[in-house]
Amino acid sequence: MWPGSSVSGFYFAHPQSRYFGLGKIDRDQALDYHLRKGMTLQEVEKWLSPVLNYDPAAIPAAPVGKSGTVDVCSCGRPHLV
């Protein structure tokens, strides 16, 4: 199979099968994904907007971290770490 990162498989279905959803993504998960992928938080929120469990527009502009100061990420946007 070429290229090596290709995916293939056999998919079987059964009328009595049960499927489940995994739920919505919270802000801490979006922040972690943004940091791991090197994308801006705005990009992550844009692409994941259908499955976000929060409204990005409702987040305060400068949240205060555990130390009592504003924590600013490398993306330039302040968020709780």
mmCIF file of the N, C-alpha and C atoms, coordinates in Angstrom:
data_MODEL
# 
_entry.id   MODEL 
# 
loop_
_atom_site.group_PDB 
_atom_site.id 
_atom_site.type_symbol 
_atom_site.label_atom_id 
_atom_site.label_alt_id 
_atom_site.label_comp_id 
_atom_site.label_asym_id 
_atom_site.label_entity_id 
_atom_site.label_seq_id 
_atom_site.pdbx_PDB_ins_code 
_atom_site.Cartn_x 
_atom_site.Cartn_y 
_atom_site.Cartn_z 
_atom_site.occupancy 
_atom_site.B_iso_or_equiv 
_atom_site.pdbx_formal_charge 
_atom_site.auth_seq_id 
_atom_site.auth_comp_id 
_atom_site.auth_asym_id 
_atom_site.auth_atom_id 
_atom_site.pdbx_PDB_model_num 
ATOM 1   N N  . MET A 1 1  ? 0.839   -1.169 0.000  1.00 0.00 ? 1  MET A N  1 
ATOM 2   C CA . MET A 1 1  ? 0.000   0.000  0.000  1.00 0.00 ? 1  MET A CA 1 
ATOM 3   C C  . MET A 1 1  ? 0.891   1.242  0.000  1.00 0.00 ? 1  MET A C  1 
ATOM 4   N N  . TRP A 1 2  ? 0.563   2.181  -0.852 1.00 0.00 ? 2  TRP A N  1 
ATOM 5   C CA . TRP A 1 2  ? 1.378   3.367  -0.971 1.00 0.00 ? 2  TRP A CA 1 
ATOM 6   C C  . TRP A 1 2  ? 0.517   4.606  -0.924 1.00 0.00 ? 2  TRP A C  1 
ATOM 7   N N  . PRO A 1 3  ? 0.798   5.637  -0.178 1.00 0.00 ? 3  PRO A N  1 
ATOM 8   C CA . PRO A 1 3  ? 1.938   5.800  0.726  1.00 0.00 ? 3  PRO A CA 1 
ATOM 9   C C  . PRO A 1 3  ? 1.749   5.030  2.032  1.00 0.00 ? 3  PRO A C  1 
ATOM 10  N N  . GLY A 1 4  ? 2.807   4.982  2.807  1.00 0.00 ? 4  GLY A N  1 
ATOM 11  C CA . GLY A 1 4  ? 2.792   4.208  4.046  1.00 0.00 ? 4  GLY A CA 1 
ATOM 12  C C  . GLY A 1 4  ? 1.774   4.691  5.074  1.00 0.00 ? 4  GLY A C  1 
ATOM 13  N N  . SER A 1 5  ? 1.336   5.929  4.956  1.00 0.00 ? 5  SER A N  1 
ATOM 14  C CA . SER A 1 5  ? 0.373   6.445  5.929  1.00 0.00 ? 5  SER A CA 1 
ATOM 15  C C  . SER A 1 5  ? -1.073  6.217  5.488  1.00 0.00 ? 5  SER A C  1 
ATOM 16  N N  . SER A 1 6  ? -1.261  5.447  4.429  1.00 0.00 ? 6  SER A N  1 
ATOM 17  C CA . SER A 1 6  ? -2.618  5.160  3.951  1.00 0.00 ? 6  SER A CA 1 
ATOM 18  C C  . SER A 1 6  ? -3.359  4.289  4.945  1.00 0.00 ? 6  SER A C  1 
ATOM 19  N N  . VAL A 1 7  ? -4.661  4.369  4.896  1.00 0.00 ? 7  VAL A N  1 
ATOM 20  C CA . VAL A 1 7  ? -5.495  3.593  5.808  1.00 0.00 ? 7  VAL A CA 1 
ATOM 21  C C  . VAL A 1 7  ? -6.486  2.794  4.990  1.00 0.00 ? 7  VAL A C  1 
ATOM 22  N N  . SER A 1 8  ? -6.620  1.560  5.333  1.00 0.00 ? 8  SER A N  1 
ATOM 23  C CA . SER A 1 8  ? -7.637  0.732  4.689  1.00 0.00 ? 8  SER A CA 1 
ATOM 24  C C  . SER A 1 8  ? -8.170  -0.223 5.742  1.00 0.00 ? 8  SER A C  1 
ATOM 25  N N  . GLY A 1 9  ? -9.266  -0.845 5.445  1.00 0.00 ? 9  GLY A N  1 
ATOM 26  C CA . GLY A 1 9  ? -9.820  -1.784 6.403  1.00 0.00 ? 9  GLY A CA 1 
ATOM 27  C C  . GLY A 1 9  ? -11.100 -2.399 5.895  1.00 0.00 ? 9  GLY A C  1 
ATOM 28  N N  . PHE A 1 10 ? -11.549 -3.389 6.606  1.00 0.00 ? 10 PHE A N  1 
ATOM 29  C CA . PHE A 1 10 ? -12.839 -3.999 6.338  1.00 0.00 ? 10 PHE A CA 1 
ATOM 30  C C  . PHE A 1 10 ? -13.821 -3.420 7.343  1.00 0.00 ? 10 PHE A C  1 
ATOM 31  N N  . TYR A 1 11 ? -14.946 -3.008 6.869  1.00 0.00 ? 11 TYR A N  1 
ATOM 32  C CA . TYR A 1 11 ? -15.957 -2.428 7.737  1.00 0.00 ? 11 TYR A CA 1 
ATOM 33  C C  . TYR A 1 11 ? -17.196 -3.305 7.685  1.00 0.00 ? 11 TYR A C  1 
ATOM 34  N N  . PHE A 1 12 ? -17.607 -3.775 8.834  1.00 0.00 ? 12 PHE A N  1 
ATOM 35  C CA . PHE A 1 12 ? -18.759 -4.650 8.922  1.00 0.00 ? 12 PHE A CA 1 
ATOM 36  C C  . PHE A 1 12 ? -19.858 -3.947 9.701  1.00 0.00 ? 12 PHE A C  1 
ATOM 37  N N  . ALA A 1 13 ? -21.069 -4.198 9.326  1.00 0.00 ? 13 ALA A N  1 
ATOM 38  C CA . ALA A 1 13 ? -22.200 -3.590 10.021 1.00 0.00 ? 13 ALA A CA 1 
ATOM 39  C C  . ALA A 1 13 ? -23.165 -4.701 10.424 1.00 0.00 ? 13 ALA A C  1 
ATOM 40  N N  . HIS A 1 14 ? -23.897 -4.452 11.458 1.00 0.00 ? 14 HIS A N  1 
ATOM 41  C CA . HIS A 1 14 ? -24.917 -5.389 11.910 1.00 0.00 ? 14 HIS A CA 1 
ATOM 42  C C  . HIS A 1 14 ? -26.121 -4.585 12.371 1.00 0.00 ? 14 HIS A C  1 
ATOM 43  N N  . PRO A 1 15 ? -27.329 -5.006 12.033 1.00 0.00 ? 15 PRO A N  1 
ATOM 44  C CA . PRO A 1 15 ? -28.512 -4.231 12.406 1.00 0.00 ? 15 PRO A CA 1 
ATOM 45  C C  . PRO A 1 15 ? -28.689 -4.051 13.911 1.00 0.00 ? 15 PRO A C  1 
ATOM 46  N N  . GLN A 1 16 ? -28.114 -4.905 14.722 1.00 0.00 ? 16 GLN A N  1 
ATOM 47  C CA . GLN A 1 16 ? -28.260 -4.805 16.168 1.00 0.00 ? 16 GLN A CA 1 
ATOM 48  C C  . GLN A 1 16 ? -27.067 -4.083 16.830 1.00 0.00 ? 16 GLN A C  1 
ATOM 49  N N  . SER A 1 17 ? -26.199 -3.514 16.011 1.00 0.00 ? 17 SER A N  1 
ATOM 50  C CA . SER A 1 17 ? -25.047 -2.796 16.552 1.00 0.00 ? 17 SER A CA 1 
ATOM 51  C C  . SER A 1 17 ? -25.499 -1.544 17.285 1.00 0.00 ? 17 SER A C  1 
ATOM 52  N N  . ARG A 1 18 ? -24.738 -1.153 18.302 1.00 0.00 ? 18 ARG A N  1 
ATOM 53  C CA . ARG A 1 18 ? -25.002 0.061  19.068 1.00 0.00 ? 18 ARG A CA 1 
ATOM 54  C C  . ARG A 1 18 ? -23.775 0.960  18.954 1.00 0.00 ? 18 ARG A C  1 
ATOM 55  N N  . TYR A 1 19 ? -24.012 2.227  18.647 1.00 0.00 ? 19 TYR A N  1 
ATOM 56  C CA . TYR A 1 19 ? -22.935 3.195  18.516 1.00 0.00 ? 19 TYR A CA 1 
ATOM 57  C C  . TYR A 1 19 ? -23.135 4.302  19.535 1.00 0.00 ? 19 TYR A C  1 
ATOM 58  N N  . PHE A 1 20 ? -22.085 5.019  19.840 1.00 0.00 ? 20 PHE A N  1 
ATOM 59  C CA . PHE A 1 20 ? -22.173 6.059  20.863 1.00 0.00 ? 20 PHE A CA 1 
ATOM 60  C C  . PHE A 1 20 ? -21.342 7.257  20.450 1.00 0.00 ? 20 PHE A C  1 
ATOM 61  N N  . GLY A 1 21 ? -21.725 8.411  20.945 1.00 0.00 ? 21 GLY A N  1 
ATOM 62  C CA . GLY A 1 21 ? -20.954 9.633  20.732 1.00 0.00 ? 21 GLY A CA 1 
ATOM 63  C C  . GLY A 1 21 ? -20.006 9.853  21.893 1.00 0.00 ? 21 GLY A C  1 
ATOM 64  N N  . LEU A 1 22 ? -18.976 10.609 21.656 1.00 0.00 ? 22 LEU A N  1 
ATOM 65  C CA . LEU A 1 22 ? -17.994 10.860 22.713 1.00 0.00 ? 22 LEU A CA 1 
ATOM 66  C C  . LEU A 1 22 ? -18.236 12.153 23.460 1.00 0.00 ? 22 LEU A C  1 
ATOM 67  N N  . GLY A 1 23 ? -19.151 12.978 23.005 1.00 0.00 ? 23 GLY A N  1 
ATOM 68  C CA . GLY A 1 23 ? -19.451 14.217 23.705 1.00 0.00 ? 23 GLY A CA 1 
ATOM 69  C C  . GLY A 1 23 ? -18.732 15.407 23.110 1.00 0.00 ? 23 GLY A C  1 
ATOM 70  N N  . LYS A 1 24 ? -18.999 16.548 23.670 1.00 0.00 ? 24 LYS A N  1 
ATOM 71  C CA . LYS A 1 24 ? -18.451 17.819 23.190 1.00 0.00 ? 24 LYS A CA 1 
ATOM 72  C C  . LYS A 1 24 ? -17.070 18.078 23.798 1.00 0.00 ? 24 LYS A C  1 
ATOM 73  N N  . ILE A 1 25 ? -16.315 18.958 23.162 1.00 0.00 ? 25 ILE A N  1 
ATOM 74  C CA . ILE A 1 25 ? -14.953 19.294 23.582 1.00 0.00 ? 25 ILE A CA 1 
ATOM 75  C C  . ILE A 1 25 ? -15.004 20.520 24.492 1.00 0.00 ? 25 ILE A C  1 
ATOM 76  N N  . ASP A 1 26 ? -14.393 20.409 25.661 1.00 0.00 ? 26 ASP A N  1 
ATOM 77  C CA . ASP A 1 26 ? -14.320 21.526 26.602 1.00 0.00 ? 26 ASP A CA 1 
ATOM 78  C C  . ASP A 1 26 ? -13.109 22.398 26.280 1.00 0.00 ? 26 ASP A C  1 
ATOM 79  N N  . ARG A 1 27 ? -13.056 23.551 26.924 1.00 0.00 ? 27 ARG A N  1 
ATOM 80  C CA . ARG A 1 27 ? -11.997 24.524 26.624 1.00 0.00 ? 27 ARG A CA 1 
ATOM 81  C C  . ARG A 1 27 ? -10.603 23.986 26.953 1.00 0.00 ? 27 ARG A C  1 
ATOM 82  N N  . ASP A 1 28 ? -10.471 23.236 28.040 1.00 0.00 ? 28 ASP A N  1 
ATOM 83  C CA . ASP A 1 28 ? -9.150  22.713 28.389 1.00 0.00 ? 28 ASP A CA 1 
ATOM 84  C C  . ASP A 1 28 ? -8.624  21.771 27.309 1.00 0.00 ? 28 ASP A C  1 
ATOM 85  N N  . GLN A 1 29 ? -9.517  21.005 26.676 1.00 0.00 ? 29 GLN A N  1 
ATOM 86  C CA . GLN A 1 29 ? -9.099  20.108 25.603 1.00 0.00 ? 29 GLN A CA 1 
ATOM 87  C C  . GLN A 1 29 ? -8.705  20.903 24.356 1.00 0.00 ? 29 GLN A C  1 
ATOM 88  N N  . ALA A 1 30 ? -9.442  21.969 24.055 1.00 0.00 ? 30 ALA A N  1 
ATOM 89  C CA . ALA A 1 30 ? -9.108  22.816 22.905 1.00 0.00 ? 30 ALA A CA 1 
ATOM 90  C C  . ALA A 1 30 ? -7.757  23.504 23.128 1.00 0.00 ? 30 ALA A C  1 
ATOM 91  N N  . LEU A 1 31 ? -7.507  23.965 24.351 1.00 0.00 ? 31 LEU A N  1 
ATOM 92  C CA . LEU A 1 31 ? -6.218  24.599 24.668 1.00 0.00 ? 31 LEU A CA 1 
ATOM 93  C C  . LEU A 1 31 ? -5.065  23.607 24.514 1.00 0.00 ? 31 LEU A C  1 
ATOM 94  N N  . ASP A 1 32 ? -5.248  22.402 25.017 1.00 0.00 ? 32 ASP A N  1 
ATOM 95  C CA . ASP A 1 32 ? -4.213  21.383 24.903 1.00 0.00 ? 32 ASP A CA 1 
ATOM 96  C C  . ASP A 1 32 ? -3.929  21.067 23.436 1.00 0.00 ? 32 ASP A C  1 
ATOM 97  N N  . TYR A 1 33 ? -4.975  20.929 22.636 1.00 0.00 ? 33 TYR A N  1 
ATOM 98  C CA . TYR A 1 33 ? -4.829  20.633 21.216 1.00 0.00 ? 33 TYR A CA 1 
ATOM 99  C C  . TYR A 1 33 ? -4.100  21.779 20.513 1.00 0.00 ? 33 TYR A C  1 
ATOM 100 N N  . HIS A 1 34 ? -4.464  23.008 20.840 1.00 0.00 ? 34 HIS A N  1 
ATOM 101 C CA . HIS A 1 34 ? -3.826  24.194 20.250 1.00 0.00 ? 34 HIS A CA 1 
ATOM 102 C C  . HIS A 1 34 ? -2.331  24.206 20.555 1.00 0.00 ? 34 HIS A C  1 
ATOM 103 N N  . LEU A 1 35 ? -1.952  23.862 21.768 1.00 0.00 ? 35 LEU A N  1 
ATOM 104 C CA . LEU A 1 35 ? -0.541  23.854 22.143 1.00 0.00 ? 35 LEU A CA 1 
ATOM 105 C C  . LEU A 1 35 ? 0.221   22.717 21.467 1.00 0.00 ? 35 LEU A C  1 
ATOM 106 N N  . ARG A 1 36 ? -0.393  21.541 21.387 1.00 0.00 ? 36 ARG A N  1 
ATOM 107 C CA . ARG A 1 36 ? 0.282   20.398 20.775 1.00 0.00 ? 36 ARG A CA 1 
ATOM 108 C C  . ARG A 1 36 ? 0.433   20.538 19.269 1.00 0.00 ? 36 ARG A C  1 
ATOM 109 N N  . LYS A 1 37 ? -0.560  21.124 18.605 1.00 0.00 ? 37 LYS A N  1 
ATOM 110 C CA . LYS A 1 37 ? -0.544  21.228 17.152 1.00 0.00 ? 37 LYS A CA 1 
ATOM 111 C C  . LYS A 1 37 ? 0.170   22.466 16.639 1.00 0.00 ? 37 LYS A C  1 
ATOM 112 N N  . GLY A 1 38 ? 0.408   23.442 17.509 1.00 0.00 ? 38 GLY A N  1 
ATOM 113 C CA . GLY A 1 38 ? 1.061   24.662 17.063 1.00 0.00 ? 38 GLY A CA 1 
ATOM 114 C C  . GLY A 1 38 ? 0.144   25.565 16.246 1.00 0.00 ? 38 GLY A C  1 
ATOM 115 N N  . MET A 1 39 ? -1.152  25.308 16.330 1.00 0.00 ? 39 MET A N  1 
ATOM 116 C CA . MET A 1 39 ? -2.141  26.155 15.661 1.00 0.00 ? 39 MET A CA 1 
ATOM 117 C C  . MET A 1 39 ? -2.564  27.243 16.638 1.00 0.00 ? 39 MET A C  1 
ATOM 118 N N  . THR A 1 40 ? -3.100  28.334 16.120 1.00 0.00 ? 40 THR A N  1 
ATOM 119 C CA . THR A 1 40 ? -3.623  29.348 17.024 1.00 0.00 ? 40 THR A CA 1 
ATOM 120 C C  . THR A 1 40 ? -4.915  28.818 17.641 1.00 0.00 ? 40 THR A C  1 
ATOM 121 N N  . LEU A 1 41 ? -5.241  29.322 18.794 1.00 0.00 ? 41 LEU A N  1 
ATOM 122 C CA . LEU A 1 41 ? -6.473  28.903 19.458 1.00 0.00 ? 41 LEU A CA 1 
ATOM 123 C C  . LEU A 1 41 ? -7.685  29.275 18.604 1.00 0.00 ? 41 LEU A C  1 
ATOM 124 N N  . GLN A 1 42 ? -7.605  30.397 17.915 1.00 0.00 ? 42 GLN A N  1 
ATOM 125 C CA . GLN A 1 42 ? -8.700  30.819 17.056 1.00 0.00 ? 42 GLN A CA 1 
ATOM 126 C C  . GLN A 1 42 ? -8.930  29.804 15.925 1.00 0.00 ? 42 GLN A C  1 
ATOM 127 N N  . GLU A 1 43 ? -7.838  29.287 15.340 1.00 0.00 ? 43 GLU A N  1 
ATOM 128 C CA . GLU A 1 43 ? -7.961  28.268 14.285 1.00 0.00 ? 43 GLU A CA 1 
ATOM 129 C C  . GLU A 1 43 ? -8.609  26.997 14.828 1.00 0.00 ? 43 GLU A C  1 
ATOM 130 N N  . VAL A 1 44 ? -8.134  26.573 15.982 1.00 0.00 ? 44 VAL A N  1 
ATOM 131 C CA . VAL A 1 44 ? -8.677  25.358 16.600 1.00 0.00 ? 44 VAL A CA 1 
ATOM 132 C C  . VAL A 1 44 ? -10.161 25.532 16.872 1.00 0.00 ? 44 VAL A C  1 
ATOM 133 N N  . GLU A 1 45 ? -10.530 26.671 17.449 1.00 0.00 ? 45 GLU A N  1 
ATOM 134 C CA . GLU A 1 45 ? -11.937 26.918 17.756 1.00 0.00 ? 45 GLU A CA 1 
ATOM 135 C C  . GLU A 1 45 ? -12.773 27.015 16.486 1.00 0.00 ? 45 GLU A C  1 
ATOM 136 N N  . LYS A 1 46 ? -12.190 27.543 15.421 1.00 0.00 ? 46 LYS A N  1 
ATOM 137 C CA . LYS A 1 46 ? -12.918 27.629 14.146 1.00 0.00 ? 46 LYS A CA 1 
ATOM 138 C C  . LYS A 1 46 ? -13.212 26.234 13.602 1.00 0.00 ? 46 LYS A C  1 
ATOM 139 N N  . TRP A 1 47 ? -12.197 25.381 13.557 1.00 0.00 ? 47 TRP A N  1 
ATOM 140 C CA . TRP A 1 47 ? -12.367 24.056 12.966 1.00 0.00 ? 47 TRP A CA 1 
ATOM 141 C C  . TRP A 1 47 ? -13.155 23.110 13.850 1.00 0.00 ? 47 TRP A C  1 
ATOM 142 N N  . LEU A 1 48 ? -13.089 23.299 15.149 1.00 0.00 ? 48 LEU A N  1 
ATOM 143 C CA . LEU A 1 48 ? -13.805 22.417 16.065 1.00 0.00 ? 48 LEU A CA 1 
ATOM 144 C C  . LEU A 1 48 ? -15.141 23.003 16.526 1.00 0.00 ? 48 LEU A C  1 
ATOM 145 N N  . SER A 1 49 ? -15.532 24.144 15.977 1.00 0.00 ? 49 SER A N  1 
ATOM 146 C CA . SER A 1 49 ? -16.735 24.831 16.458 1.00 0.00 ? 49 SER A CA 1 
ATOM 147 C C  . SER A 1 49 ? -17.991 23.960 16.539 1.00 0.00 ? 49 SER A C  1 
ATOM 148 N N  . PRO A 1 50 ? -18.228 23.015 15.625 1.00 0.00 ? 50 PRO A N  1 
ATOM 149 C CA . PRO A 1 50 ? -19.448 22.206 15.753 1.00 0.00 ? 50 PRO A CA 1 
ATOM 150 C C  . PRO A 1 50 ? -19.458 21.297 16.988 1.00 0.00 ? 50 PRO A C  1 
ATOM 151 N N  . VAL A 1 51 ? -18.277 21.000 17.536 1.00 0.00 ? 51 VAL A N  1 
ATOM 152 C CA . VAL A 1 51 ? -18.231 20.068 18.663 1.00 0.00 ? 51 VAL A CA 1 
ATOM 153 C C  . VAL A 1 51 ? -17.726 20.704 19.952 1.00 0.00 ? 51 VAL A C  1 
ATOM 154 N N  . LEU A 1 52 ? -17.647 22.047 19.993 1.00 0.00 ? 52 LEU A N  1 
ATOM 155 C CA . LEU A 1 52 ? -17.207 22.732 21.211 1.00 0.00 ? 52 LEU A CA 1 
ATOM 156 C C  . LEU A 1 52 ? -18.339 22.784 22.226 1.00 0.00 ? 52 LEU A C  1 
ATOM 157 N N  . ASN A 1 53 ? -17.983 22.628 23.481 1.00 0.00 ? 53 ASN A N  1 
ATOM 158 C CA . ASN A 1 53 ? -18.948 22.653 24.579 1.00 0.00 ? 53 ASN A CA 1 
ATOM 159 C C  . ASN A 1 53 ? -18.975 24.036 25.243 1.00 0.00 ? 53 ASN A C  1 
ATOM 160 N N  . TYR A 1 54 ? -18.471 25.051 24.558 1.00 0.00 ? 54 TYR A N  1 
ATOM 161 C CA . TYR A 1 54 ? -18.448 26.409 25.096 1.00 0.00 ? 54 TYR A CA 1 
ATOM 162 C C  . TYR A 1 54 ? -18.509 27.385 23.928 1.00 0.00 ? 54 TYR A C  1 
ATOM 163 N N  . ASP A 1 55 ? -18.811 28.621 24.229 1.00 0.00 ? 55 ASP A N  1 
ATOM 164 C CA . ASP A 1 55 ? -18.859 29.674 23.225 1.00 0.00 ? 55 ASP A CA 1 
ATOM 165 C C  . ASP A 1 55 ? -17.571 30.481 23.328 1.00 0.00 ? 55 ASP A C  1 
ATOM 166 N N  . PRO A 1 56 ? -16.694 30.412 22.327 1.00 0.00 ? 56 PRO A N  1 
ATOM 167 C CA . PRO A 1 56 ? -15.430 31.144 22.398 1.00 0.00 ? 56 PRO A CA 1 
ATOM 168 C C  . PRO A 1 56 ? -15.613 32.650 22.589 1.00 0.00 ? 56 PRO A C  1 
ATOM 169 N N  . ALA A 1 57 ? -16.697 33.214 22.078 1.00 0.00 ? 57 ALA A N  1 
ATOM 170 C CA . ALA A 1 57 ? -16.934 34.652 22.211 1.00 0.00 ? 57 ALA A CA 1 
ATOM 171 C C  . ALA A 1 57 ? -17.278 35.041 23.645 1.00 0.00 ? 57 ALA A C  1 
ATOM 172 N N  . ALA A 1 58 ? -17.700 34.084 24.463 1.00 0.00 ? 58 ALA A N  1 
ATOM 173 C CA . ALA A 1 58 ? -18.093 34.373 25.838 1.00 0.00 ? 58 ALA A CA 1 
ATOM 174 C C  . ALA A 1 58 ? -16.919 34.297 26.823 1.00 0.00 ? 58 ALA A C  1 
ATOM 175 N N  . ILE A 1 59 ? -15.727 33.952 26.348 1.00 0.00 ? 59 ILE A N  1 
ATOM 176 C CA . ILE A 1 59 ? -14.548 33.836 27.213 1.00 0.00 ? 59 ILE A CA 1 
ATOM 177 C C  . ILE A 1 59 ? -14.027 35.241 27.510 1.00 0.00 ? 59 ILE A C  1 
ATOM 178 N N  . PRO A 1 60 ? -13.742 35.564 28.777 1.00 0.00 ? 60 PRO A N  1 
ATOM 179 C CA . PRO A 1 60 ? -13.208 36.893 29.118 1.00 0.00 ? 60 PRO A CA 1 
ATOM 180 C C  . PRO A 1 60 ? -11.900 37.179 28.381 1.00 0.00 ? 60 PRO A C  1 
ATOM 181 N N  . ALA A 1 61 ? -11.644 38.434 28.121 1.00 0.00 ? 61 ALA A N  1 
ATOM 182 C CA . ALA A 1 61 ? -10.465 38.830 27.342 1.00 0.00 ? 61 ALA A CA 1 
ATOM 183 C C  . ALA A 1 61 ? -9.156  38.542 28.060 1.00 0.00 ? 61 ALA A C  1 
ATOM 184 N N  . ALA A 1 62 ? -9.117  38.661 29.379 1.00 0.00 ? 62 ALA A N  1 
ATOM 185 C CA . ALA A 1 62 ? -7.874  38.451 30.116 1.00 0.00 ? 62 ALA A CA 1 
ATOM 186 C C  . ALA A 1 62 ? -8.144  37.651 31.392 1.00 0.00 ? 62 ALA A C  1 
ATOM 187 N N  . PRO A 1 63 ? -8.247  36.327 31.267 1.00 0.00 ? 63 PRO A N  1 
ATOM 188 C CA . PRO A 1 63 ? -8.494  35.522 32.460 1.00 0.00 ? 63 PRO A CA 1 
ATOM 189 C C  . PRO A 1 63 ? -7.301  35.551 33.405 1.00 0.00 ? 63 PRO A C  1 
ATOM 190 N N  . VAL A 1 64 ? -7.581  35.413 34.669 1.00 0.00 ? 64 VAL A N  1 
ATOM 191 C CA . VAL A 1 64 ? -6.532  35.419 35.691 1.00 0.00 ? 64 VAL A CA 1 
ATOM 192 C C  . VAL A 1 64 ? -6.215  33.981 36.071 1.00 0.00 ? 64 VAL A C  1 
ATOM 193 N N  . GLY A 1 65 ? -4.925  33.638 36.063 1.00 0.00 ? 65 GLY A N  1 
ATOM 194 C CA . GLY A 1 65 ? -4.489  32.286 36.373 1.00 0.00 ? 65 GLY A CA 1 
ATOM 195 C C  . GLY A 1 65 ? -4.444  32.017 37.867 1.00 0.00 ? 65 GLY A C  1 
ATOM 196 N N  . LYS A 1 66 ? -3.988  30.827 38.224 1.00 0.00 ? 66 LYS A N  1 
ATOM 197 C CA . LYS A 1 66 ? -3.925  30.395 39.625 1.00 0.00 ? 66 LYS A CA 1 
ATOM 198 C C  . LYS A 1 66 ? -2.992  31.279 40.456 1.00 0.00 ? 66 LYS A C  1 
ATOM 199 N N  . SER A 1 67 ? -1.996  31.844 39.789 1.00 0.00 ? 67 SER A N  1 
ATOM 200 C CA . SER A 1 67 ? -1.036  32.686 40.511 1.00 0.00 ? 67 SER A CA 1 
ATOM 201 C C  . SER A 1 67 ? -1.580  34.089 40.769 1.00 0.00 ? 67 SER A C  1 
ATOM 202 N N  . GLY A 1 68 ? -2.783  34.386 40.240 1.00 0.00 ? 68 GLY A N  1 
ATOM 203 C CA . GLY A 1 68 ? -3.356  35.712 40.416 1.00 0.00 ? 68 GLY A CA 1 
ATOM 204 C C  . GLY A 1 68 ? -2.929  36.697 39.342 1.00 0.00 ? 68 GLY A C  1 
ATOM 205 N N  . THR A 1 69 ? -2.176  36.202 38.362 1.00 0.00 ? 69 THR A N  1 
ATOM 206 C CA . THR A 1 69 ? -1.737  37.049 37.258 1.00 0.00 ? 69 THR A CA 1 
ATOM 207 C C  . THR A 1 69 ? -2.356  36.541 35.966 1.00 0.00 ? 69 THR A C  1 
ATOM 208 N N  . VAL A 1 70 ? -2.242  37.349 34.925 1.00 0.00 ? 70 VAL A N  1 
ATOM 209 C CA . VAL A 1 70 ? -2.744  36.940 33.615 1.00 0.00 ? 70 VAL A CA 1 
ATOM 210 C C  . VAL A 1 70 ? -1.707  36.034 32.971 1.00 0.00 ? 70 VAL A C  1 
ATOM 211 N N  . ASP A 1 71 ? -2.133  34.847 32.556 1.00 0.00 ? 71 ASP A N  1 
ATOM 212 C CA . ASP A 1 71 ? -1.242  33.911 31.875 1.00 0.00 ? 71 ASP A CA 1 
ATOM 213 C C  . ASP A 1 71 ? -1.414  34.105 30.373 1.00 0.00 ? 71 ASP A C  1 
ATOM 214 N N  . VAL A 1 72 ? -0.330  34.438 29.661 1.00 0.00 ? 72 VAL A N  1 
ATOM 215 C CA . VAL A 1 72 ? -0.389  34.630 28.225 1.00 0.00 ? 72 VAL A CA 1 
ATOM 216 C C  . VAL A 1 72 ? 0.376   33.508 27.559 1.00 0.00 ? 72 VAL A C  1 
ATOM 217 N N  . CYS A 1 73 ? -0.263  32.875 26.619 1.00 0.00 ? 73 CYS A N  1 
ATOM 218 C CA . CYS A 1 73 ? 0.313   31.744 25.892 1.00 0.00 ? 73 CYS A CA 1 
ATOM 219 C C  . CYS A 1 73 ? 1.255   32.249 24.801 1.00 0.00 ? 73 CYS A C  1 
ATOM 220 N N  . SER A 1 74 ? 2.012   31.347 24.216 1.00 0.00 ? 74 SER A N  1 
ATOM 221 C CA . SER A 1 74 ? 2.901   31.701 23.119 1.00 0.00 ? 74 SER A CA 1 
ATOM 222 C C  . SER A 1 74 ? 2.137   32.180 21.894 1.00 0.00 ? 74 SER A C  1 
ATOM 223 N N  . CYS A 1 75 ? 0.830   31.892 21.826 1.00 0.00 ? 75 CYS A N  1 
ATOM 224 C CA . CYS A 1 75 ? 0.030   32.359 20.695 1.00 0.00 ? 75 CYS A CA 1 
ATOM 225 C C  . CYS A 1 75 ? -0.313  33.832 20.848 1.00 0.00 ? 75 CYS A C  1 
ATOM 226 N N  . GLY A 1 76 ? -0.019  34.413 22.026 1.00 0.00 ? 76 GLY A N  1 
ATOM 227 C CA . GLY A 1 76 ? -0.303  35.813 22.249 1.00 0.00 ? 76 GLY A CA 1 
ATOM 228 C C  . GLY A 1 76 ? -1.667  36.078 22.863 1.00 0.00 ? 76 GLY A C  1 
ATOM 229 N N  . ARG A 1 77 ? -2.458  35.045 23.016 1.00 0.00 ? 77 ARG A N  1 
ATOM 230 C CA . ARG A 1 77 ? -3.787  35.203 23.594 1.00 0.00 ? 77 ARG A CA 1 
ATOM 231 C C  . ARG A 1 77 ? -3.766  34.703 25.035 1.00 0.00 ? 77 ARG A C  1 
ATOM 232 N N  . PRO A 1 78 ? -4.277  35.481 25.964 1.00 0.00 ? 78 PRO A N  1 
ATOM 233 C CA . PRO A 1 78 ? -4.273  35.026 27.345 1.00 0.00 ? 78 PRO A CA 1 
ATOM 234 C C  . PRO A 1 78 ? -5.299  33.922 27.581 1.00 0.00 ? 78 PRO A C  1 
ATOM 235 N N  . HIS A 1 79 ? -4.909  32.891 28.314 1.00 0.00 ? 79 HIS A N  1 
ATOM 236 C CA . HIS A 1 79 ? -5.840  31.872 28.762 1.00 0.00 ? 79 HIS A CA 1 
ATOM 237 C C  . HIS A 1 79 ? -5.303  31.198 30.009 1.00 0.00 ? 79 HIS A C  1 
ATOM 238 N N  . LEU A 1 80 ? -6.219  30.570 30.735 1.00 0.00 ? 80 LEU A N  1 
ATOM 239 C CA . LEU A 1 80 ? -5.799  29.846 31.931 1.00 0.00 ? 80 LEU A CA 1 
ATOM 240 C C  . LEU A 1 80 ? -4.984  28.644 31.546 1.00 0.00 ? 80 LEU A C  1 
ATOM 241 N N  . VAL A 1 81 ? -3.897  28.429 32.242 1.00 0.00 ? 81 VAL A N  1 
ATOM 242 C CA . VAL A 1 81 ? -3.016  27.304 31.953 1.00 0.00 ? 81 VAL A CA 1 
ATOM 243 C C  . VAL A 1 81 ? -3.080  26.310 33.076 1.00 0.00 ? 81 VAL A C  1 
# 
